């Protein structure tokens, strides 16, 4: 049974975690990490989200 959608009101705080399956690494090296952070930063700008 799917989870019910959460309320998402402007200004609401969210605790977000990024974790690989079975707690595996989600980035393999410095280049992967830099790419991940860069893409995350771009999404934050596009969606007006602050981290």
C-alpha positions, -999 to 999 in steps of 0.1 A, spaced: 0 0 0 16 33 -10 23 60 15 -1 90 16 13 122 2 28 146 26 16 181 30 40 206 13 33 241 23 56 270 15 83 275 42 79 239 55 110 222 68 119 188 55 146 163 67 159 147 36 185 118 35 202 104 5 213 68 11 222 40 -12 205 6 -12 219 -15 17 238 17 28 261 14 -2 279 45 -12 260 68 -36 292 84 -50 323 65 -58 350 92 -60 356 129 -57 344 135 -93 311 118 -86 307 138 -54 314 171 -72 289 162 -99 262 152 -74 267 185 -54 267 206 -86 234 190 -98 219 194 -63 229 231 -63 213 236 -97 181 220 -86 180 242 -55 183 273 -77 156 260 -101 132 252 -73 141 281 -49 151 256 -22 176 262 5 199 236 21 
